[in-house]
Amino acid sequence: MVTVNKYLYEDDFGQKICSCSEKQEYKVLFREVNETELKTNEVEAVTKASIYKMEKLVVMCTDCKKIYFISLSFEGSFKSQYVTLESVEIFDGEPVEVRNLINRIYSEYEEVMLDIATDDYAVKVLSKSEDDEKTNTRYVYLNREDSILYADLQSE
């Protein structure tokens, strides 16, 4: 299942990422997701883990505007969720550099099943496979509306 979250919060990561404030809201600039959803009956869906994700994210703290590259894994059901942060790295370049980087990464995905674009974001579904036990979906998300990343283009 493809999900589009424009913002993530401290609870989504299971811990504080940025030390600037208590607010801890992050704008998602780029997201690559490899998701496996187990096919379970309704009772099992509540008690057993039914979704597994590996994600690579580029996020911006909405308070101090620091940009982070994050890798995480997620395991969850309706009853419980477990997030493991694999890595967190701060980006120390200029916003235009991160924009160029994530746009280049996004455009490198050429084998696409479905390409969705709005004024705010773009999503490419890279692959989807299904069998009797699970559905695997791989997709990427690109935020196209951030005023800081696109400031140089908006002033022209």
C-alpha positions as CSV (number, residue, x, y, z in Angstrom):
1,M,0.0,0.0,0.0
2,V,1.4,3.4,-0.9
3,T,1.1,6.0,1.8
4,V,2.0,9.7,1.5
5,N,2.9,11.5,4.6
6,K,4.0,15.1,4.2
7,Y,5.1,15.3,7.8
8,L,6.5,12.8,10.3
9,Y,6.8,13.3,14.1
10,E,9.0,12.1,16.9
11,D,6.5,9.2,17.6
12,D,7.1,8.0,14.0
13,F,10.8,7.6,14.7
14,G,10.5,6.3,18.2
15,Q,12.9,8.9,19.5
16,K,13.9,12.5,19.2
17,I,16.0,13.3,16.0
18,C,16.7,17.0,16.2
19,S,17.8,18.8,19.4
20,C,16.4,22.2,18.5
21,S,13.0,22.1,20.2
22,E,10.2,20.0,21.7
23,K,8.0,20.3,18.7
24,Q,9.7,17.6,16.6
25,E,7.8,17.9,13.3
26,Y,9.6,16.9,10.1
27,K,8.7,17.7,6.6
28,V,9.3,14.7,4.3
29,L,11.3,15.8,1.3
30,F,12.1,12.3,-0.1
31,R,11.1,8.8,0.8
32,E,12.0,5.4,-0.6
33,V,9.9,2.5,0.8
34,N,10.1,-1.2,0.5
35,E,7.0,-2.6,2.2
36,T,5.7,-6.1,2.8
37,E,2.1,-6.5,3.9
38,L,1.1,-9.9,5.2
39,K,-2.3,-11.2,4.2
40,T,-4.0,-12.2,7.5
41,N,-7.5,-12.6,8.7
42,E,-9.0,-9.8,10.8
43,V,-8.2,-11.4,14.1
44,E,-4.5,-12.0,13.2
45,A,-4.2,-8.5,11.9
46,V,-4.9,-7.1,15.3
47,T,-2.5,-9.4,17.2
48,K,0.4,-10.2,14.8
49,A,2.7,-7.9,12.9
50,S,1.3,-7.5,9.5
51,I,3.4,-4.7,7.9
52,Y,7.2,-4.6,7.5
53,K,8.9,-1.6,5.9
54,M,12.4,-0.5,5.2
55,E,12.6,3.2,4.5
56,K,15.2,5.7,3.4
57,L,14.1,9.3,4.2
58,V,15.2,12.8,3.7
59,V,13.4,15.1,6.2
60,M,13.6,18.7,7.3
61,C,13.0,19.8,10.9
62,T,10.1,22.4,10.6
63,D,11.6,24.4,13.4
64,C,15.3,24.9,12.7
65,K,15.3,23.7,9.0
66,K,18.1,21.2,9.5
67,I,18.0,18.4,7.0
68,Y,18.5,14.7,8.0
69,F,19.1,11.5,6.0
70,I,17.4,8.7,7.9
71,S,17.2,4.9,7.4
72,L,14.7,2.9,9.4
73,S,12.8,-0.3,9.6
74,F,9.2,-0.6,10.8
75,E,7.2,-3.6,12.0
76,G,3.6,-3.1,12.9
77,S,0.0,-4.1,13.4
78,F,-3.1,-2.4,14.7
79,K,-2.0,-3.4,18.3
80,S,1.7,-2.4,18.3
81,Q,4.4,-0.8,16.2
82,Y,8.2,-1.1,16.4
83,V,10.6,1.3,14.7
84,T,14.3,0.8,14.5
85,L,16.5,3.7,13.4
86,E,19.3,2.2,11.3
87,S,21.1,5.5,10.7
88,V,20.6,9.3,11.1
89,E,22.9,11.7,9.3
90,I,22.6,15.5,9.2
91,F,23.1,17.2,5.9
92,D,25.5,20.1,6.1
93,G,25.1,21.5,2.6
94,E,22.8,24.2,1.1
95,P,19.1,23.6,0.4
96,V,19.7,23.8,-3.3
97,E,22.2,21.0,-3.0
98,V,19.8,18.6,-1.3
99,R,17.1,19.5,-3.8
100,N,19.4,18.6,-6.7
101,L,20.5,15.4,-4.9
102,I,16.9,14.1,-4.2
103,N,15.7,15.2,-7.7
104,R,18.6,13.3,-9.3
105,I,17.9,10.2,-7.1
106,Y,14.2,10.3,-7.9
107,S,14.8,10.7,-11.6
108,E,17.2,7.6,-11.6
109,Y,14.2,5.3,-11.0
110,E,13.3,4.5,-14.6
111,E,11.5,1.1,-14.3
112,V,8.1,2.5,-13.1
113,M,4.8,0.7,-12.8
114,L,2.8,3.9,-12.0
115,D,3.8,7.5,-11.9
116,I,1.6,10.0,-10.0
117,A,2.3,13.7,-9.9
118,T,0.4,16.6,-8.2
119,D,1.4,20.2,-7.6
120,D,2.7,19.2,-4.1
121,Y,4.4,15.8,-4.6
122,A,5.3,13.0,-7.0
123,V,5.2,9.2,-6.4
124,K,6.6,6.4,-8.5
125,V,5.5,2.9,-7.8
126,L,8.5,0.9,-8.7
127,S,7.2,-2.6,-8.2
128,K,4.4,-4.6,-6.8
129,S,4.2,-8.3,-6.4
130,E,1.6,-10.5,-4.7
131,D,1.2,-14.1,-3.6
132,D,-1.1,-16.0,-1.3
133,E,0.8,-14.8,1.8
134,K,1.9,-11.2,1.2
135,T,2.0,-8.1,-1.0
136,N,5.4,-6.4,-1.6
137,T,5.4,-2.8,-2.8
138,R,8.3,-0.6,-3.5
139,Y,7.9,3.1,-4.2
140,V,9.5,6.5,-3.9
141,Y,8.0,9.9,-2.9
142,L,9.3,13.4,-3.7
143,N,8.0,16.6,-2.1
144,R,7.8,19.3,-4.7
145,E,6.5,22.2,-2.7
146,D,9.0,23.1,-0.1
147,S,9.7,26.9,-0.2
148,I,13.2,26.6,1.3
149,L,14.3,24.0,-1.2
150,Y,12.8,25.8,-4.2
151,A,13.5,29.4,-3.0
152,D,16.0,30.1,-5.8
153,L,13.5,29.1,-8.4
154,Q,10.6,31.0,-6.9
155,S,12.5,34.3,-6.8
156,E,13.1,34.2,-10.6
